Amino acid sequence: MIVSLARSGRRERIAEVMSMHGVDFSFVDAIDAQRFESGELACLYDDSAARSRYGWSLTRGEVACFLSHQLLWQRVVSSGRSVIVLEDDALLDPAFFSKVLTWREDALARLADIVLLGQSKLSRSRAAREYLYEPLKRSSRIDGMRVGTPFKQWTSGAVGYWISPRGAMLALAHTEGPVRALLDDWPWHRDDGGMIIKELRPYVVWEAFESMASDLEGERSQLAPARVRWRDCLLEPIRVGRLVARWSVAAAIRVAELIGRAGEKQDCAR
């Protein structure tokens, strides 16, 4: 399913790509924030809860985005089938078509409720650095790719994700009522909704943020606090130390898993 504003003008591009690969897809009309009537936003959005969590208010577009995905989750629950959700500015790697689309639904459902297939505002040229600094703590290999749990989940966008009917049901249950968080606040979905959220490595979905303007970024940049560049520089040594620690932990977990499997094989052989 592709979430798209009817007025975005982006549908033709992604529809052509999907049709070229023979993919069965449908568009979900996103809720247009520009069409909120006077006073309607106050009923749909809990500003106090959002400010308590982030320190600033959500934009009208972010509220509309959340509501749009809720409509999609309702369709998933009604159909009883898992789906891959894409935004209309998604760029898709060949592996998306040759591997991810052919994965068995039940195999993924045993691992997670949601699998993030990409990350917003990340270019392909910086992906290797992202994989280095944000390794997976535990993972399962599927068709040469890894689906696993990162050391830290954060608001990394919703440019592409797989969701199961159970995941959609959990998402709807814990987001009932006015919108009070960002759609892509994955730690919130995990902690408040009890959802199992994992990530794919390598990513197969990318956001075309360098060539397509976002409907949300203009509003968001006005409300969210600006990042200070010098602070990022001071934090770099901490990031390097964290990188070493994370890979050490991931290696230790991997070794423990291999030892455990070897022990199980010996027990079976007796």
N, C-alpha and C positions, 0 to 999 in steps of 0.2 A: 504494500500500500504506500502511496506517495502523498504526503501531506503538502497541500499547495493552496495559496491564495488564488482565487479565480482571476484576480486582476494582476497577478505577478508577471505574466508574460514569459514564464520559464517552462511551462508545461511541454511545449513542442520539442525542446531540446532533449529532455530526459525521456519523453515518450518515444522519440526516434531511436534513442540508444536501447531502450528496453525492447522495442519491437524488432530491432535489428538482430537481437539475440534470442528472439522468440519467447520472451518472458511474459507470462500472464500477469498483468498488473491492473490496478485501478487507482484513481485519484480520490482523495478525501478532501472535500472543500474545507479549508481552514477558516476559522472564525475571524472575521475582519474587525480589528480593533477600531478602525475608523467608523464603524457602524454602531458602536455602542451608543445607546441613547442616554440622554442626560439622567444621571442618578443611577443608571444600570450598573456601572462599575462598582459602586458601593455595596451592592447586593452580591456581586460575584467574587469579590476580593476582600481578604482580611489584611488590611494594611498594617495593623498592629502586630500581627503574627509575623509578617514578612520583615518588618523593621526590627523586631526582636531577634530574628535569626541572622539577618544580614547587616543590619545597621542602616539600611536605606530601603526605599519603596521599590516595588516592582513597576515596570512600565505597563502601559495599556497593552502593548504588543506582547509582552511576556505573559500577561494574564490570558490573552486570547490564544497564545500558543499552547498554554497548558490546557485550556478548555478544548482546543482542537484535538489534542492527543487523547483526552478523555473520551471524546466521541469515537475515536478509533479503537480504544480499548473496549468500549461497549460492543463494537462489531466483532472483535476477536472473541469475547465471551459468548456472544450469540452464535457465532459460527462453530465454536469449539475447536478451531484450528489455529496453530501458531502462524505468525506472519513476520515478514521483514518490513520494517517501517523506514522509509527514506524521506528526506526533505527534498524539495524540488531543485535545489542547487547542488545535489550530490554528484560527485565524480566517482566512477566505479572502476576498480581494477579488474583485469581479466579473471583473477581468482574468484571474484565475486560470482561470476557466471559459471565458471568451470568447477568450482568446489563448493562454495557456501550454499548456493541454491540447490545443490544436490544432496546436502546432508539430510540424514533421516531425522524427522521431527522428534521421535521418541528418544533418540540418542542425545540430542541437545537438552530435551526436557529433563533428563536424568541429572544433568549437570547444573542447570540454571533456570531461573525464571526470565531473565533478560541477559542477552549477550550484546555488548557494545561492539559494533563493527568498525567504528571510526571515531575520530575526535574533531570537534569544531576548531577552527582557527589553527590547524596544524597542517603545514605544507609537506608534501612528500619528501622534500629535501631535508627536512628536520626530523623525519620519522626515526632515523637511526639513533639520534641523540635521545629522543623520547623513549625508545625501547631500552636504551642503556640506563637512563636515570629512573625509569619507572618499570622495573621488571615485574614479572608475575611471580607471586609467592608460591603458589601451587598451580599446576596446570595439567590438562589432559590433551593428548595429541589426537587430532582428527584430520586425516587426509593431509598430513604434512604441515598442518597449522596447529597452533596451541590456543586453547580456551582455558582461561584461568582467572585466579583472584589476584588483583594488584595489591601492593602494600598499602596504597592509599587510593580511595575513590573520591572523586571531586566533581564539580560541575564542569563536565567536559563536553557538553553539547549533546544533541540528539540527531545528528546528521544521518545516522544509520544504526538501527538496532533490531535484533530479533527478540520477539516476546511470545511467550507461551500463553495458552488460555488461563493457566493458573496464575501466571504473572500479571495478566490483565485484570483478573479477578481481585488479586491482592492490591493492585494499584488503584482500582476503583474504590475498594473498601476503605483504604486509609486516606484517600484524597476527597472523600465525600464532604460536601459543604463548600464554602467559599475557598477560592485559591489562596494558599498561604505560603507557598514556596515556589521556587523555580522548577520548571519541568525537568531540567537536567541535573537537579540536586540529587545525585545518585546515593550519597551517604544517607540522606533523609529517607529516600524510598527504602533503603536497606534497613535502617534502624527503626523507623516508625512503621513501615509496612511489612517488615519481616521477609523482604524479597531477597533472593539469591541473585546477585548481579555480578557477572563476569565480563571479561574483555577478550577480544581476539588479538592474536599476534601472528603474523603482521596484520595491520589494518587493511581493509579492502575498500573502505568508503572514505571519501575525502570531501571537505566542504570547498566549494569554488569561491572562497571569500576574497581571493585576489582579483577575480574577474567579474564577480557579481556583487552588487551592493546589497547589504542586509537590511530588511525592514525593521529589525530590532536595534541595530547598533547605534543609530542616531539618538534614540530615546535613552538607551542604556548608558551611553557615554556622558550624558548630562546628569544622571542620577547617581551612578556608581562613583566612588572615590577614585581619583587618579593614582596610578602606581608611581612610586618614586624610584627612578633609575639607580641612584646611588645605593639604595637599600638592597636592590637585587645584586649589586656587585659585592656588598658586604656579606651577603648570604651565600655566595658561591662556595667558599670553603666548607660551609655546613652541608651544602648539597653534595659535595664530593665525598665527605665523610659518610653521609647517609647512603650514597651510592654503594660504597664499599661494604657497609653494614648489610644493606639489602641483598646484594649478590651473595654475601657470605651466608646469610640466613637461607636464601633460596637454595644454595648449593647443599647446605646441611640437611634441609628438608628432602631434597632429591636423593641424597645418599641414604637417608633413613628409609625412604620409600623403597629404594632398590634392595636394601638389606632385608626389609620386611617381606618383599616379594620372593627373595631367594629363600628365606626361611619357610615360607608357605609351600614353595615347590619341594623343598626337602621333606616337609611333613607329608605331602601327598605321595612322595616317592617311597615312603616307608611302608 
